[in-house]
């Protein structure tokens, strides 16, 4: 991610569209006046990493419940 040197907005790449719409100057002028956009490496807190790890994994219980529901639906038909 890159950070606009003027407003601090994070984006994949600093574009001419952003520079003109937000700052009323071209990308080239913005870089000359304020410097190149800074590369920012986003970090995730340990709690968020743990939550993603725990919620993204299908447990055996999840699988068994889904299988039981599917079996009960096919028996009714």
Secondary structure, DSSP 8 states (H G I E B T S, - for coil): -EE-TTT--EESS--HHHIIIIISS-HHHHHHHH-S-EE------HHHHHHHHHHSS--HHHHHHHHHHHHHHHHH-
